[in-house]
Amino acid sequence: MDDSAPLYHVVADDLATLIASGALPPRARIPSVRRLALQRRISITTAVASLRLLEQRGLIESRPKSGYFVATRRAPAPVPEAVSLPRTARLVGAEAMLKRLAEASANPVMARLGQAIPDPALYPQAALRSSQMRALRRQPELLAIYPARMRGSESLRRQISAHYAHVGMALPADDLVITNGCMEALTLALRAVARPGDTIAIESPVYFGFLQLAESLGVKLLEVPMHPRDGLSVEALRELLGGRSGQGVRACLTIANFSNPGGSLMPESRKRQLVALCREADIALIEDDIYGDLAHDGSRPLPCKAFDRDDRVLLCSSFSKSLAPGVRVGFVASGRHHDSLRALKQNLSGATALLPQEMLAEYLASGRYERHLRRLRERCAEQVARVSQCVQDHFPAGTRLSQPQGGYVLWVELPGAVDTMLLYDEASRCGVDFVPGAMFSASGRYANCLRLNCGFPFTAAIADAIHRLGELARLAAAV
Ligand SMILES: Cc1ncc(COP(=O)(O)O)c(C=O)c1O
């Protein structure tokens, strides 16, 4: 979100926070226009614009002659159920599926419900630009020097370390290697612990970037079922590791905080159990914390790394979702693999560009990140709530829906034997995109599921697209 947001947006955001926190519960009366103007020392026009904005976002509704009230929400749809997964590890063919998706989504008139990309207006573009200028003023030679350190800018590593200290865990700056986005962090982590032909236990359904990565590195994947709310099933992993298929497992890969696509959050007790199980089985744990800062309720869950006592957890993340998707800066907390990660980084891409790193370090040092996150989280919460509501209104009876507590993707399970790969072909012809469920499995599961991106403000066009998708799903389910 840009720092230069108009005043009525700021007032609307403050009211949205009160609504999201429950301080203003469903059906509560909202202050009148006059009262709001007085309370906030703003003009009547600004007060009206704030209330209209909240109404457009579906957070409040007007009642004739009575004023504005917090909108009521219907009971949520049931969450998707776990499916049975193969108990053997396999190589995946994610690349071919991704190519198909990219070809189909080449149509520019799409509803932006596909890839997990947020609205650029959600990010503090003006403040980032001035941080970049400050970085260049402070180090005028920045563009002309070769980065000396493979592990990245010291000031950025210190800021990342300070951020995690604020969250409540120690992540020493010296343990961090700065990377080109989270994908490079994951690539390094995976290469540090596994060789081609090795097996990695992976939560399922899982972000398709992992599948693509595993395919390119030639590692086999053993899918571990997830609980819709609590994330990867530690019990199922324990059972798999004890069986024949679990013998060659080198590492486990999870998104414990707000998984993609399911949105689940692993409770702290389970994170402890997972780390302990990895210790028992002597395997590495690779953790993707890219959505950790995006809790809808404003809390900040600890990563599994916080419970790591013997440096076996490789924490990977980036600023791509939380602050600046365009800078391609991520990091991996390397633990016992520090030396090999630095060597791998040198081989893979050399050092990461300095200017974006110093810009981020300046921005983080300015103390504005928390304020930005507060607004971003509210927007994510609101957009997810609007899309969820619309899906419940327009999708066929029996549809199940995730209830993400963070991030901005929704996981939808359709009733009947619907194949969302086929549905995608039809929907894309009408300008509606999404990601078919089979993209999130190494074994082609979830054919009747799909993922929706909620990264953009909810508009009539998005509502219309969801309505059309619901109609197509209804027809497909009836066949
Ligand atoms: C869970 C997860 N990890 C990693 C990435 C990729 O991150 P980056 O763009 O920083 O490489 C994504 C992008 O959607 C993601 O959802």
Ligand as a Chemical Component Dictionary entry (heavy atoms), coordinates in Angstrom:
data_LIG
# 
_chem_comp.id                   LIG 
_chem_comp.type                 NON-POLYMER 
_chem_comp.pdbx_formal_charge   0 
_chem_comp.three_letter_code    LIG 
# 
loop_
_chem_comp_atom.comp_id 
_chem_comp_atom.atom_id 
_chem_comp_atom.alt_atom_id 
_chem_comp_atom.type_symbol 
_chem_comp_atom.charge 
_chem_comp_atom.model_Cartn_x 
_chem_comp_atom.model_Cartn_y 
_chem_comp_atom.model_Cartn_z 
_chem_comp_atom.pdbx_ordinal 
LIG C1 C1 C 0 5.020  -20.837 -0.880 1  
LIG C2 C2 C 0 5.817  -20.071 -1.887 2  
LIG N1 N1 N 0 7.149  -20.150 -1.852 3  
LIG C3 C3 C 0 7.905  -19.486 -2.742 4  
LIG C4 C4 C 0 7.346  -18.690 -3.713 5  
LIG C5 C5 C 0 8.233  -17.983 -4.694 6  
LIG O1 O1 O 0 8.877  -16.915 -4.029 7  
LIG P1 P1 P 0 9.842  -15.896 -4.790 8  
LIG O2 O2 O 0 8.987  -15.174 -5.788 9  
LIG O3 O3 O 0 10.388 -15.015 -3.727 10 
LIG O4 O4 O 0 10.917 -16.711 -5.442 11 
LIG C6 C6 C 0 5.950  -18.568 -3.775 12 
LIG C7 C7 C 0 5.301  -17.747 -4.815 13 
LIG O5 O5 O 0 4.120  -17.809 -5.081 14 
LIG C8 C8 C 0 5.174  -19.275 -2.838 15 
LIG O6 O6 O 0 3.829  -19.209 -2.832 16 
# 
loop_
_chem_comp_bond.comp_id 
_chem_comp_bond.atom_id_1 
_chem_comp_bond.atom_id_2 
_chem_comp_bond.value_order 
_chem_comp_bond.pdbx_ordinal 
LIG C1 C2 SING 1  
LIG C2 N1 SING 2  
LIG C2 C8 DOUB 3  
LIG N1 C3 DOUB 4  
LIG C3 C4 SING 5  
LIG C4 C5 SING 6  
LIG C4 C6 DOUB 7  
LIG C5 O1 SING 8  
LIG O1 P1 SING 9  
LIG P1 O2 DOUB 10 
LIG P1 O3 SING 11 
LIG P1 O4 SING 12 
LIG C6 C7 SING 13 
LIG C6 C8 SING 14 
LIG C7 O5 DOUB 15 
LIG C8 O6 SING 16 
# 
